[in-house]
Amino acid sequence: MRFGSTRGNVMQPYVSILIPTKNVAPYIDQVLRSIFDLDYPKEFYEVWILDGYAADGTREILKKYPVIIRECGCNVPAFYNT
């Protein structure tokens, strides 16, 4: 496990958040806003978007956030095997 920093006397682990998506434009902005509003040091987490070739404007919304996007033409469960 990687650790980021000490907050008080507690070590903060580095966290990767994986979000599988496909055509989630109505929801993804709220999801990402809630993640980036967390009371957790931003330098100790990363957000990965696993995009199933969204065709509804999801990609335009993602451009507003510091996320890592990985495209895959597979279904959502298959992302976890790539």
Contacts in CASP RR format, 6 or more apart in sequence:
PFRMAT RR
TARGET T0000
AUTHOR 0000-0000-0000
METHOD contacts of the structure
MODEL  1
MRFGSTRGNVMQPYVSILIPTKNVAPYIDQVLRSIFDLDYPKEFYEVWIL
DGYAADGTREILKKYPVIIRECGCNVPAFYNT
1 13 0 8 1.000
1 14 0 8 1.000
2 13 0 8 1.000
2 14 0 8 1.000
3 11 0 8 1.000
3 12 0 8 1.000
3 13 0 8 1.000
3 14 0 8 1.000
4 11 0 8 1.000
4 12 0 8 1.000
4 13 0 8 1.000
4 14 0 8 1.000
4 41 0 8 1.000
4 43 0 8 1.000
4 44 0 8 1.000
5 11 0 8 1.000
5 12 0 8 1.000
5 41 0 8 1.000
5 43 0 8 1.000
5 44 0 8 1.000
6 12 0 8 1.000
7 41 0 8 1.000
12 40 0 8 1.000
12 41 0 8 1.000
12 44 0 8 1.000
13 44 0 8 1.000
14 44 0 8 1.000
14 45 0 8 1.000
15 40 0 8 1.000
15 44 0 8 1.000
15 45 0 8 1.000
15 46 0 8 1.000
16 45 0 8 1.000
16 46 0 8 1.000
16 47 0 8 1.000
16 48 0 8 1.000
17 35 0 8 1.000
17 45 0 8 1.000
17 46 0 8 1.000
17 47 0 8 1.000
17 48 0 8 1.000
18 48 0 8 1.000
18 50 0 8 1.000
18 79 0 8 1.000
19 28 0 8 1.000
19 31 0 8 1.000
19 47 0 8 1.000
19 48 0 8 1.000
19 49 0 8 1.000
19 50 0 8 1.000
20 50 0 8 1.000
20 52 0 8 1.000
20 76 0 8 1.000
20 79 0 8 1.000
21 28 0 8 1.000
21 49 0 8 1.000
21 50 0 8 1.000
21 51 0 8 1.000
21 52 0 8 1.000
21 54 0 8 1.000
21 58 0 8 1.000
22 51 0 8 1.000
22 52 0 8 1.000
22 53 0 8 1.000
22 54 0 8 1.000
22 58 0 8 1.000
22 76 0 8 1.000
23 54 0 8 1.000
23 55 0 8 1.000
23 56 0 8 1.000
23 58 0 8 1.000
24 31 0 8 1.000
24 54 0 8 1.000
24 56 0 8 1.000
24 58 0 8 1.000
25 54 0 8 1.000
25 56 0 8 1.000
25 57 0 8 1.000
25 58 0 8 1.000
25 61 0 8 1.000
28 58 0 8 1.000
28 61 0 8 1.000
28 62 0 8 1.000
29 61 0 8 1.000
29 64 0 8 1.000
32 47 0 8 1.000
32 61 0 8 1.000
32 62 0 8 1.000
32 64 0 8 1.000
32 65 0 8 1.000
32 67 0 8 1.000
35 47 0 8 1.000
36 42 0 8 1.000
36 47 0 8 1.000
36 65 0 8 1.000
38 45 0 8 1.000
46 68 0 8 1.000
47 65 0 8 1.000
47 66 0 8 1.000
47 67 0 8 1.000
47 68 0 8 1.000
48 67 0 8 1.000
48 68 0 8 1.000
48 69 0 8 1.000
48 70 0 8 1.000
49 62 0 8 1.000
49 67 0 8 1.000
49 68 0 8 1.000
49 69 0 8 1.000
49 70 0 8 1.000
50 70 0 8 1.000
50 72 0 8 1.000
50 76 0 8 1.000
50 79 0 8 1.000
51 58 0 8 1.000
51 59 0 8 1.000
51 62 0 8 1.000
51 69 0 8 1.000
51 70 0 8 1.000
51 71 0 8 1.000
51 72 0 8 1.000
52 71 0 8 1.000
52 72 0 8 1.000
52 73 0 8 1.000
52 74 0 8 1.000
52 76 0 8 1.000
52 79 0 8 1.000
53 71 0 8 1.000
53 72 0 8 1.000
53 73 0 8 1.000
59 69 0 8 1.000
62 69 0 8 1.000
70 79 0 8 1.000
70 82 0 8 1.000
72 78 0 8 1.000
72 79 0 8 1.000
72 82 0 8 1.000
74 82 0 8 1.000
END
